Amino acid sequence: MTGPPKVPERPPEDPHPGDSPACRATALVIIAASALLVARELLALLPQTGALPIPGLPVSPAWAASAGLIGLGELFPVPLGPGIHVNLGVAGAFATLLIFPPSQVLPLVTAGVLIAQTINLARGARVRPGAVLFSLAQYLATWSAAAAAYRALQAEGLFAHAGLSWIPVAAAGVTAFVATTLAIATLEIARTRNYTPTLWVGRLRETWPGYTASLALGTAAAGLAVTRPVLVLTLVLSVGLLRRVFLRMAPYDLRQRSAPFEHLVHIIERESPYIAGHSERVADWSRRLARTLELGEDEVVVVEIAGRLHDLGMAALEPDIEGKAGPLTEEEWALVRQHPAIGGETIAALPGLERVARCVWHHHERFDGKGYPDGLQGLTIPPGARIIAVADAFDAMISARPYRAAMPREEALVQIGLNAGTQFDPRVAAALAGLVRTETGVMPAAPRGDLLWEK
């Protein structure tokens, strides 16, 4: 085995302080650092004033347009590929930094963040006050630092030359990227208790393509705004249409890539009357759990596909083990415990399916760290794997075995609940209970059979 697949991280899902003391302390440090940076920036700008350099456009509409684009951009990232997104909020904030006088940048960024959070609330999202405060603090810290770098280099006469005028812009972009990435990575380290310096480096490496594209888009928007403002609207509409196209294409691309593996799983399950349809049902439960837990739509597709492929590694086991009606020996269990890593490694060999592979690799980890193959604990287990673990166990319990009848759904929910916090993520277990208890009969009844490798 070569180890779990390395996957590009997707943009953080509304990162916010967790419940651990370390996480809260880290968030408070970031918020305090943000306050100091903002205070320093505002004090430096108190004597300054500046006129808006957009020809023919009154100040108030320009402010509203800038704040609105930052806010809306935060809500609607553009997917460019597996794990790569263009953050339109970052593009809008960077354009604001390049267009507006320094004294106006931070108020506009603040307004944009508050617009995004207000829209989230209006859409029924569960927004914690701590999440709003952290998001605002992280944004202000990022753009305070970027504005300071931009202003300092602009003041140097050397960079006034046309051939060198790009250097302050690039320096501001690099500052924004590093500040954003390190703040979020630091909070993630505290949240997951994964205290490894490589996480910072990994986060920088994984997010630079999307962030660079966001900064480039912001630079283009700023250039148009000061030369031909009407074309900014054309640019915004074009990006909106591209986002729609990419969102439509992304699920099809993943499904096409995973189709051969799905067909193999179907063949494997078709050979046994005990497991026929199991993976399809796990995929269905996993998809609905992911939506209930408010994962992004692209991640919902990843979790659904991973649910369908979670037992791909069982193809490597001897038929005698798969078809054994009685309890497995310790030697047989040792072989069975290899199937998540075998499946994950097989899937990861196909480019574009790294996130799917990661979910498959870790779907037998336990929340208390006593699972396999890597013994991950708590939030260090990928969210998709935590979801599949619950869906997989639930479908196994409500399916009949040769030596027992299928469990009633309520009894299976009791078992899931009893193991929440030890085997299962408590949030996922609670989400399953809510789904099952509001179930209207959409799910097909599980056929009589036995998921033989489940105790």
QUIJOGI-V419362 format. One line per field, one symbol per residue. psi: psi as a letter, one per 20 degrees, with the letter a starting at -180 (. if undefined). burial: # if it has 9 or more other C-alpha atoms within 8 Angstrom, else .. A space follows every 10 residues. Layout:
psi->???
burial->???
This chain:
psi->qjrqppqppr qqnmpqpaiq ghggggghgg gghggggggg ghhhigiqrq qpkopjpqgg hggggggghg ghhhimqopi aojpqpohgg gghggghhgq qhiigghhgg ggghgghghg ghjjqnoqhh gggggggggh gghggghggg hghhiphhji phijiighgg gggggggggg ghghhghhgh giknmphihg gggghhihgg hghghgghgg ggghhignhh ihgggghghg ghgggghhhg hhgghghigg ghhggggghh ipihjpighg gghgggghgg hhjkqqhhhg gghgghhhjh khiihiqphh ghjphaqqrh ghhhghiihg hggghghiio pikghghggg hjijqqhjjj aqiikqqcii pqghhhghgg gggghghjpq rhjqrqqqgg hhhgggghjp ifhqphghgh ggghggijpj jhpqqpqpap nhjp.
burial->...##..##. ....###... ..##.##..# #.###.##.. ##..#..... ...#...... .##..##### ####..#### ..######## ########## ###.##.### #######..# #.....#... ########## ########## #.##....## ...##.###. ###.###### #######.## ##......## ..##.###.# #.######## ##.###..#. ##..#..... .##..##..# #..##.##.. ##.###.### .######### #######.## #...#...## ########## ####..#... ##.#...#.. .##.###### ########.# ..######## ########## ###.###### ##.####### ##.####### #....##... .##..##.## ######.### ###.#..... .....##### ##...
